[in-house]
Amino acid sequence: MISTNRTTPAPSAVLELLKPVTWFPPMWAFGCGVVASGMPLAGRWGLALAGIVLAGPLVCAASQAVNDWYDREVDAINEPNRPIPSGRIPGTWGFRIAVVWTALSLLLALTLGRWVFAAALVGLVLAWAYSAPPLRLKQNGWWGNLACGLCYEGLAWVTGAAVMIGGALPPLPSLMLALLYSLGAHGIMTLNDFKSVAGDLRMGIRSLPAMLGAARAARVACWVMGLPQVVVIGLLLHWGRAIEAAIVVILLTGQLLMMQRFLAAPTDRAIWYSGFGVPLYVLGMLASAIAVRGAIG
């Protein structure tokens, strides 16, 4: 680690540790859950805002702090300028921040209803299990990416729906979509692993690209992203929501076309696909949420 004379972290270093740029996916999924609930926002703006804070600046931020604390030795080699290895967050402050943010998340979730609390609790357990020993799920691409997908997409969606209906369990159609888009997010998480194959092999982290090779991992990621959307299309048609089903078909077709380019050079184009293909995936989430809202209404 880079030594400094600091004994307390600077606010800017704490913000960097909590990584605001990573808050968007769970906040978007939370918004989809809000839409899928079928409840009007009028009179519920405060609840919606509290839920957004819970999904992004609290639960997601806590997961980032946990991850950076338990990755501090690896980051000291690969990314020494990060807040913890650089010493800008000294001593055990990284661990303390992770614990405090976890506690704050649970306290806010407790005020929003039992199912919101349950979703937040499961998400935080997954966040700690992903990074911390003895489980450290991130060392295996199958389990680690599943934990991230469930935490960032499914549980955030469930939280959004539960907040809007008074903390109760969301209806089955909403839960089904949350699960399907969580499973698809497993493939999205795999995209992030292509940039660090050499380091993963060196450190014994069994990401899918490290285990399967770039070409096979890319094919797995594409299938994992695509198949849940096919099931979503079938469900939307079954629920009589043909317009939204057609929208998801169009969005999936766009993804499939881009997947062909990604598969031709996965290591070089994983970030490209994340930037252009994944937005079509999350737009399909919103279209599906609108469909469920219409079906419930």
Secondary structure as GFF3:
##gff-version 3
##sequence-region A 1 297
A	DSSP	alpha_helix	11	18	.	.	.	ID=ss1
A	DSSP	three_ten_helix	20	23	.	.	.	ID=ss2
A	DSSP	alpha_helix	24	36	.	.	.	ID=ss3
A	DSSP	alpha_helix	45	53	.	.	.	ID=ss4
A	DSSP	pi_helix	54	60	.	.	.	ID=ss5
A	DSSP	alpha_helix	61	70	.	.	.	ID=ss6
A	DSSP	alpha_helix	72	78	.	.	.	ID=ss7
A	DSSP	alpha_helix	93	110	.	.	.	ID=ss8
A	DSSP	alpha_helix	114	131	.	.	.	ID=ss9
A	DSSP	three_ten_helix	137	139	.	.	.	ID=ss10
A	DSSP	alpha_helix	141	149	.	.	.	ID=ss11
A	DSSP	pi_helix	150	154	.	.	.	ID=ss12
A	DSSP	alpha_helix	155	164	.	.	.	ID=ss13
A	DSSP	alpha_helix	172	191	.	.	.	ID=ss14
A	DSSP	three_ten_helix	194	196	.	.	.	ID=ss15
A	DSSP	alpha_helix	197	203	.	.	.	ID=ss16
A	DSSP	alpha_helix	208	212	.	.	.	ID=ss17
A	DSSP	alpha_helix	214	238	.	.	.	ID=ss18
A	DSSP	alpha_helix	242	264	.	.	.	ID=ss19
A	DSSP	alpha_helix	266	276	.	.	.	ID=ss20
A	DSSP	alpha_helix	278	296	.	.	.	ID=ss21
###
